């Protein structure tokens, strides 16, 4: 494959932002910078990138640990994106394998993710990897001002 999979670093900022736009979350590097800093500093989070050549990322995945009174700690995938030109090459599956291994290394026994209902291709990808649909929800949102 010729792809280097590694932990994200601050120098990846512009490429992570570019790929976030492909995922449907357009953001400027200046907006993303403090978020990336927090993600890289988090002891209970992971951000793994797929680098095709120096400075050119073709994918990333971010995950963290969710803790709640309602369940044991579990891994939550916050985002996964593969460059449109590289989809179907196994990069996404490898990113998922690596981030699942990250969770296992921390003693987590469950991984969850949310996927927009319109992302039918993504749903098939996750199901192919062994993920099962659990439930349908409605997401509520309110700005704090």
N, C-alpha and C positions, 0 to 999 in steps of 0.2 A: 504494500500500500504506500510506503514511503512517507507516512504520516508520523510525526512525533506527538505523542500524547504526554502532557505534562501539566503541572499546576500552573494556574494563571499567575501573571506577574504584572506589576504596574505598567510596564512598557506595552502591554496588550490592550490598553485602554481604547485606542481608536478602532482596532479590529473588533473588539467585543461590542462596541457601540454600533459598528456597521452591521454586524450579524444580528444584534438586537432589532435593528430596523427590518431585517429580513423576516424576523419572527413576528413582526407586526407591532413592535414597540420602538418607534423611532425616537432616538435620543442623541443629543449632542455629547461629545466626549466630556465637555465641561460639566454637564449635568450628571453624567455617569461616574465621574472621578470620585466623589465622596462615597458613592455606593460601592464601587470597586474596592476602595480603601477599607471600608467596613467588612466587605466580604473576605478580603484577603487576611484581615486581622482576626476574624472570627475563629474561635477555637472549636466551635461545633458546626463548621461549615466547610464546604469544598467547592472549588471552582476549577474545573479541568478543561483544558483547551486542546484542540487538534491543530497542529501547525504543519502546513504543507511545505513551507519554505520559510527561512528567517523573516519574521515580521508579517507573514501571511497566514492568518488563521482561517480554517475551513469549518470550525465548529467549536461549541463550548457547551458545558453542562454545569449547572449550579445546584447544590443541594445543601440542606441543613437538617438539624435535629429539631423535631417538634415534641414538646413536652406538654402534657395535659393531665388533669385529674381523671379524665375519661379513658385513658389508655396508657400503655407503656410507651416509653420514648420510641419514636419511629422516624425514619428518614423521609424527608419530603424533597422531591425534585422541584426546584423553583423555576427552572428553565432549561430547555434543550433546544439547540438550533444547529443545523448543518447548512453550509452554503448551498444554495440552490444548484450550483454546478456540480456538487459532489454527492447529492442525495442518491441513495440506492447503492452506495459503494461500501457500506459497512461501517462508516465512521460513526454514525449515530448509535449503532449497536455496541460498538467498542466503548464509546463514551458512557453509555448506560452500564455496561459491564464494569467499567472502572469505578463509577460512582456507587454502584451497588457493593463492590468490594470495599470501598471506603466505609460504607455503613456496616458491613459485616465486621470489619476490623474494630469497630467501636461497640460491638455487641448488639447492634440493632437487628431486629428480626422481621421488620416490615418496612417496605418502602411504598410511599404513596405519591401520586402526582395528579394534578388537575389539568384537563385539556379542554379548550374551548369546544363547544358542541359542534361548531362548523368545521373543525379540523379532522375531517373523515380519514384522510390519508394517515395522519398522525395516530388516530385511534387504531387503525389496522397495524401500524408499526408496533405500537405498544402491545397489542394483543398477540402479535407474532412473537414478541419477546416473553410472553407468558403472563402479562398483566391482565387482570379481569376487571370488567366494569363492576363497580360496587353500588353506586347509587347516582341519582340525578339530584342536583341541588340548584337553588337560586342564590346567586351572589348578591348580597346587599352592600351598598357603599354609601358612606356619608363623609363629607369633608369636615374636618375639624378646623374651626376658625376662631 
